[in-house]
Each structure stands twice: as structure tokens, then as C-alpha cells.
């Protein structure tokens, strides 16, 4: 999508602090981190939100969680971490491209909202 921020990052039109990339996903550091480690993981194929995850594209979500585990280990998140995806207006989704936040590196708040 031509107006999607994450599609532009994936295409290399906007720079990012890349931590992982393969043929299906890109992972990069959040520019406004909410924890010492805050990495975004996005599928390269444009999927607007979790509303659009189907049996035809759900493999990428499983792959993202496989890479989350590897990145958490690499980042030293041995005491735990949080994975979050926002969906729709009430879920405060600000970029309409499916993405997962990997956050850790400190004790996170027990409050989720």
C-alpha cells in the first residue's frame, strides 16, 4: 500500500534500525520505545490488522512468534517480555499494518490499559 508507513519501511523508502529480516518479515526497533527493548515485527505482505489473518496467511504469524522467541533470547530478555498487537480504533492501532511489539528489559506494568 503506497500510504502505509510500514510498507514504506519494508520497501526501504524510510530508514529503520533493523534487527532481523528474512523473505517474509522485518523486525526493527521502535522509534518511541516504551521499554528498554522495544522491537516491532511486521509481515512484509500488507495485512491491515489481525482482523485480516486467515488460513491463507496465518503462517506468517506463527513465523513471527518463532522469531520473537529468538530475538528475546538475543536481547537477553531472560526474565520475561510482553508481546502486543493492537487492532482497530478501540485497540489504539495507529499504523494499519499488522505488527507485534516485543517489549522487555525491565519489570513491565501489570496494567494493560
Z-matrix of the N, CA and C atoms (Angstrom, degrees):
N
C 1 1.459
C 2 1.529 1 108.06
N 3 1.292 2 116.34 1 131.03
C 4 1.460 3 121.12 2 -172.47
C 5 1.526 4 114.00 3 -68.89
N 6 1.317 5 118.25 4 -25.15
C 7 1.467 6 119.97 5 -178.32
C 8 1.534 7 113.47 6 -103.02
N 9 1.321 8 117.51 7 7.99
C 10 1.464 9 121.68 8 -177.05
C 11 1.530 10 110.07 9 -87.11
N 12 1.316 11 116.52 10 122.56
C 13 1.459 12 122.39 11 -179.77
C 14 1.520 13 111.62 12 -55.58
N 15 1.320 14 117.92 13 -47.79
C 16 1.460 15 120.21 14 -177.01
C 17 1.530 16 111.74 15 -69.92
N 18 1.333 17 118.58 16 -33.21
C 19 1.463 18 120.34 17 174.77
C 20 1.524 19 110.17 18 -63.75
N 21 1.325 20 117.21 19 -37.10
C 22 1.467 21 120.88 20 177.50
C 23 1.529 22 110.98 21 -67.71
N 24 1.326 23 117.10 22 -38.58
C 25 1.468 24 120.50 23 176.45
C 26 1.531 25 109.37 24 -65.03
N 27 1.317 26 117.94 25 -45.50
C 28 1.461 27 122.61 26 179.15
C 29 1.527 28 110.75 27 -59.52
N 30 1.339 29 116.68 28 -39.75
C 31 1.465 30 121.67 29 -179.44
C 32 1.532 31 112.75 30 -75.31
N 33 1.336 32 117.14 31 -8.25
C 34 1.453 33 120.47 32 -179.34
C 35 1.518 34 114.02 33 84.87
N 36 1.334 35 117.32 34 8.18
C 37 1.461 36 121.80 35 179.48
C 38 1.525 37 111.63 36 -75.35
N 39 1.320 38 116.66 37 -26.05
C 40 1.460 39 123.44 38 177.73
C 41 1.523 40 106.63 39 -125.34
N 42 1.338 41 117.74 40 128.97
C 43 1.466 42 119.16 41 -178.23
C 44 1.524 43 112.42 42 -70.79
N 45 1.322 44 115.32 43 157.22
C 46 1.458 45 121.47 44 176.12
C 47 1.521 46 108.46 45 -147.36
N 48 1.320 47 115.25 46 163.98
C 49 1.465 48 121.84 47 174.89
C 50 1.532 49 106.77 48 -92.79
N 51 1.322 50 115.54 49 83.63
C 52 1.467 51 123.14 50 -173.07
C 53 1.528 52 110.55 51 -69.75
N 54 1.333 53 115.74 52 134.83
C 55 1.463 54 120.78 53 174.39
C 56 1.525 55 112.18 54 -115.82
N 57 1.337 56 117.28 55 -17.24
C 58 1.463 57 120.95 56 179.44
C 59 1.522 58 108.37 57 -162.45
N 60 1.329 59 115.09 58 144.32
C 61 1.462 60 120.20 59 173.34
C 62 1.516 61 109.08 60 -155.73
N 63 1.323 62 115.25 61 139.75
C 64 1.458 63 121.65 62 169.92
C 65 1.519 64 106.92 63 -141.55
N 66 1.322 65 117.45 64 -165.60
C 67 1.468 66 120.25 65 -175.38
C 68 1.521 67 113.82 66 -68.89
N 69 1.341 68 118.58 67 -18.40
C 70 1.474 69 119.67 68 -175.23
C 71 1.522 70 115.14 69 -116.83
N 72 1.345 71 118.39 70 -21.41
C 73 1.475 72 118.98 71 -177.57
C 74 1.527 73 111.19 72 -139.21
N 75 1.324 74 113.83 73 161.32
C 76 1.460 75 123.07 74 174.14
C 77 1.520 76 107.43 75 -131.46
N 78 1.330 77 116.20 76 138.37
C 79 1.463 78 122.06 77 176.45
C 80 1.518 79 107.94 78 -126.24
N 81 1.341 80 116.07 79 133.46
C 82 1.457 81 120.92 80 -178.03
C 83 1.519 82 109.96 81 -149.37
N 84 1.319 83 115.79 82 159.23
C 85 1.465 84 120.85 83 -178.97
C 86 1.525 85 110.44 84 -73.55
N 87 1.326 86 115.35 85 139.04
C 88 1.467 87 121.97 86 178.00
C 89 1.525 88 109.07 87 -67.83
N 90 1.336 89 117.12 88 138.35
C 91 1.471 90 120.07 89 -179.55
C 92 1.523 91 112.48 90 -77.04
N 93 1.322 92 116.86 91 -12.96
C 94 1.464 93 122.13 92 177.35
C 95 1.529 94 108.08 93 -129.89
N 96 1.333 95 117.71 94 69.50
C 97 1.471 96 120.18 95 -171.53
C 98 1.524 97 113.21 96 -63.93
N 99 1.329 98 114.49 97 139.96
C 100 1.457 99 122.79 98 178.04
C 101 1.529 100 111.60 99 -101.64
N 102 1.325 101 116.22 100 1.43
C 103 1.472 102 123.06 101 178.79
C 104 1.530 103 106.49 102 -156.33
N 105 1.323 104 117.27 103 163.80
C 106 1.468 105 119.15 104 179.03
C 107 1.534 106 113.38 105 -54.41
N 108 1.322 107 117.04 106 -37.47
C 109 1.459 108 121.76 107 171.49
C 110 1.522 109 106.88 108 -112.78
N 111 1.322 110 116.06 109 120.50
C 112 1.466 111 121.00 110 178.70
C 113 1.523 112 106.84 111 -144.67
N 114 1.316 113 115.14 112 101.05
C 115 1.460 114 122.98 113 -176.35
C 116 1.522 115 108.79 114 -116.61
N 117 1.329 116 115.96 115 136.94
C 118 1.460 117 122.14 116 174.37
C 119 1.517 118 108.86 117 -100.33
N 120 1.313 119 116.81 118 135.68
C 121 1.458 120 122.66 119 176.27
C 122 1.520 121 107.66 120 -119.72
N 123 1.338 122 116.11 121 124.92
C 124 1.457 123 120.97 122 -175.35
C 125 1.524 124 110.49 123 -130.69
N 126 1.324 125 117.28 124 142.09
C 127 1.460 126 118.99 125 171.53
C 128 1.530 127 108.88 126 -72.07
N 129 1.320 128 117.09 127 145.46
C 130 1.462 129 119.63 128 177.79
C 131 1.524 130 111.46 129 -71.30
N 132 1.317 131 117.25 130 -32.65
C 133 1.463 132 120.48 131 174.60
C 134 1.521 133 107.73 132 -73.72
N 135 1.317 134 116.83 133 136.70
C 136 1.462 135 119.55 134 -178.85
C 137 1.530 136 109.66 135 -72.47
N 138 1.311 137 114.76 136 115.02
C 139 1.465 138 124.10 137 171.20
C 140 1.517 139 103.50 138 -124.40
N 141 1.317 140 118.63 139 118.52
C 142 1.462 141 121.28 140 -170.16
C 143 1.526 142 113.46 141 -64.18
N 144 1.312 143 117.95 142 -39.20
C 145 1.470 144 121.13 143 -177.80
C 146 1.517 145 108.61 144 -166.17
N 147 1.314 146 116.17 145 -179.72
C 148 1.464 147 119.23 146 177.93
C 149 1.525 148 111.46 147 -65.51
N 150 1.330 149 117.91 148 -17.13
C 151 1.464 150 120.44 149 173.55
C 152 1.526 151 111.30 150 -59.45
N 153 1.341 152 116.57 151 -28.06
C 154 1.466 153 121.28 152 -175.23
C 155 1.523 154 113.76 153 -98.07
N 156 1.324 155 118.67 154 8.40
C 157 1.462 156 120.46 155 176.20
C 158 1.533 157 108.24 156 -76.84
N 159 1.341 158 114.84 157 126.41
C 160 1.463 159 121.36 158 -176.44
C 161 1.529 160 109.72 159 -130.12
N 162 1.313 161 116.03 160 176.94
C 163 1.462 162 119.70 161 176.26
C 164 1.528 163 111.28 162 -64.88
N 165 1.322 164 118.31 163 -21.27
C 166 1.463 165 121.76 164 179.37
C 167 1.535 166 112.76 165 -81.45
N 168 1.339 167 118.71 166 -23.02
C 169 1.473 168 119.85 167 -176.47
C 170 1.531 169 114.11 168 -125.18
N 171 1.310 170 117.88 169 4.27
C 172 1.463 171 120.65 170 -174.42
C 173 1.532 172 113.78 171 -70.26
N 174 1.335 173 117.66 172 -17.10
C 175 1.462 174 119.79 173 178.95
C 176 1.519 175 110.92 174 -60.15
N 177 1.322 176 117.21 175 -33.52
C 178 1.468 177 119.94 176 -178.93
C 179 1.526 178 110.76 177 -65.03
N 180 1.321 179 117.98 178 -33.42
C 181 1.465 180 120.69 179 178.40
C 182 1.530 181 109.62 180 -67.14
N 183 1.307 182 117.46 181 -42.96
C 184 1.461 183 120.58 182 175.54
C 185 1.521 184 111.55 183 -60.68
N 186 1.316 185 116.62 184 -41.09
C 187 1.461 186 121.38 185 178.38
C 188 1.524 187 110.71 186 -64.60
N 189 1.327 188 116.88 187 -40.62
C 190 1.468 189 120.46 188 177.22
C 191 1.525 190 109.97 189 -58.75
N 192 1.316 191 118.04 190 -44.09
C 193 1.466 192 119.96 191 -179.69
C 194 1.527 193 111.89 192 -68.07
N 195 1.309 194 117.58 193 -31.06
C 196 1.470 195 120.38 194 173.84
C 197 1.535 196 109.45 195 -63.11
N 198 1.326 197 117.01 196 -43.91
C 199 1.462 198 121.40 197 -179.28
C 200 1.531 199 110.59 198 -72.24
N 201 1.326 200 118.32 199 -34.18
C 202 1.467 201 120.76 200 174.80
C 203 1.527 202 109.62 201 -55.18
N 204 1.313 203 116.83 202 -45.98
C 205 1.465 204 120.95 203 179.80
C 206 1.528 205 110.79 204 -59.81
N 207 1.314 206 117.08 205 -43.98
C 208 1.471 207 121.23 206 179.48
C 209 1.526 208 111.67 207 -65.86
N 210 1.330 209 116.86 208 -43.75
C 211 1.466 210 120.20 209 179.81
C 212 1.527 211 111.23 210 -66.23
N 213 1.332 212 116.89 211 -39.69
C 214 1.466 213 120.04 212 178.13
C 215 1.525 214 110.11 213 -59.42
N 216 1.310 215 116.92 214 -42.09
C 217 1.467 216 120.99 215 177.31
C 218 1.528 217 109.96 216 -64.26
N 219 1.311 218 116.72 217 -47.53
C 220 1.469 219 121.58 218 -178.97
C 221 1.528 220 111.85 219 -61.40
N 222 1.325 221 117.06 220 -36.21
C 223 1.461 222 122.25 221 -178.44
C 224 1.526 223 112.70 222 -84.30
N 225 1.340 224 117.20 223 -2.14
C 226 1.459 225 121.09 224 177.48
C 227 1.518 226 114.41 225 75.53
N 228 1.310 227 117.38 226 30.38
C 229 1.469 228 121.11 227 -178.19
C 230 1.531 229 110.65 228 -86.18
N 231 1.330 230 115.83 229 54.53
C 232 1.463 231 122.12 230 -174.80
C 233 1.526 232 113.28 231 -72.07
N 234 1.331 233 118.37 232 -20.16
C 235 1.468 234 120.98 233 178.86
C 236 1.517 235 112.53 234 -91.28
N 237 1.313 236 116.92 235 0.59
C 238 1.454 237 120.89 236 178.14
C 239 1.510 238 112.78 237 121.83
N 240 1.313 239 114.00 238 170.08
C 241 1.457 240 121.97 239 -179.23
C 242 1.517 241 108.80 240 -161.21
N 243 1.328 242 114.96 241 172.59
C 244 1.468 243 121.40 242 179.01
C 245 1.518 244 108.26 243 -124.20
N 246 1.334 245 116.27 244 141.25
C 247 1.456 246 122.80 245 173.26
C 248 1.521 247 107.09 246 -120.62
N 249 1.340 248 115.75 247 127.67
C 250 1.464 249 121.00 248 -175.86
C 251 1.525 250 109.70 249 -133.71
N 252 1.320 251 116.54 250 140.65
C 253 1.456 252 121.51 251 166.24
C 254 1.525 253 107.21 252 -131.33
N 255 1.301 254 115.36 253 136.13
C 256 1.462 255 121.19 254 178.51
C 257 1.520 256 108.43 255 -100.09
N 258 1.329 257 116.73 256 145.52
C 259 1.456 258 120.72 257 -177.18
C 260 1.515 259 110.12 258 -137.92
N 261 1.313 260 116.43 259 119.10
C 262 1.458 261 121.93 260 175.41
C 263 1.515 262 114.00 261 74.94
N 264 1.333 263 114.53 262 177.89
C 265 1.467 264 121.69 263 -175.37
C 266 1.524 265 112.43 264 -61.48
N 267 1.318 266 118.06 265 -47.07
C 268 1.461 267 120.11 266 -178.99
C 269 1.528 268 112.28 267 -69.35
N 270 1.323 269 117.12 268 -22.89
C 271 1.461 270 121.80 269 176.21
C 272 1.524 271 112.51 270 -87.78
N 273 1.344 272 116.38 271 3.33
C 274 1.475 273 123.36 272 178.79
C 275 1.525 274 112.99 273 61.81
N 276 1.322 275 117.06 274 37.88
C 277 1.467 276 120.20 275 175.28
C 278 1.521 277 108.32 276 -74.57
N 279 1.333 278 116.39 277 115.56
C 280 1.471 279 119.95 278 -176.67
C 281 1.527 280 112.73 279 -96.97
N 282 1.318 281 118.22 280 -26.54
C 283 1.467 282 122.09 281 175.30
C 284 1.522 283 106.51 282 -116.99
N 285 1.305 284 116.32 283 121.96
C 286 1.463 285 120.84 284 -174.08
C 287 1.527 286 111.05 285 -88.33
N 288 1.333 287 112.47 286 62.60
C 289 1.464 288 123.83 287 173.03
C 290 1.523 289 103.62 288 -145.56
N 291 1.324 290 117.13 289 122.95
C 292 1.460 291 121.18 290 -177.39
C 293 1.529 292 110.32 291 -48.63
N 294 1.316 293 116.43 292 129.12
C 295 1.464 294 120.87 293 177.37
C 296 1.513 295 109.60 294 -153.85
N 297 1.317 296 114.25 295 154.33
C 298 1.452 297 122.12 296 -179.38
C 299 1.517 298 108.54 297 -121.99
N 300 1.326 299 116.06 298 134.23
C 301 1.459 300 123.08 299 176.59
C 302 1.526 301 107.77 300 -94.89
N 303 1.322 302 117.12 301 123.53
C 304 1.454 303 123.20 302 170.98
C 305 1.519 304 106.20 303 -102.94
N 306 1.347 305 116.67 304 115.28
C 307 1.462 306 121.17 305 -176.19
C 308 1.513 307 110.61 306 -128.09
N 309 1.324 308 115.47 307 139.44
C 310 1.458 309 120.70 308 177.98
C 311 1.505 310 111.08 309 -178.46
N 312 1.307 311 115.20 310 -165.62
C 313 1.449 312 121.02 311 -179.52
C 314 1.511 313 113.78 312 97.22
N 315 1.336 314 116.74 313 0.61
C 316 1.460 315 123.85 314 175.56
C 317 1.519 316 107.06 315 -161.67
N 318 1.333 317 115.56 316 168.17
C 319 1.474 318 120.03 317 173.66
C 320 1.521 319 107.53 318 -69.34
N 321 1.316 320 116.92 319 119.09
C 322 1.463 321 121.85 320 -178.91
C 323 1.526 322 110.03 321 -86.84
N 324 1.310 323 115.38 322 155.95
C 325 1.459 324 120.71 323 179.04
C 326 1.523 325 110.88 324 -62.42
N 327 1.315 326 116.21 325 142.83
C 328 1.452 327 119.76 326 175.07
C 329 1.528 328 111.42 327 -75.80
N 330 1.313 329 117.15 328 -16.23
C 331 1.470 330 122.03 329 178.08
C 332 1.511 331 109.48 330 -77.39
N 333 1.298 332 116.47 331 128.88
C 334 1.462 333 121.00 332 179.65
C 335 1.533 334 111.70 333 -102.58
N 336 1.279 335 118.44 334 -9.08
C 337 1.460 336 116.97 335 -177.49
C 338 1.482 337 111.98 336 -162.31
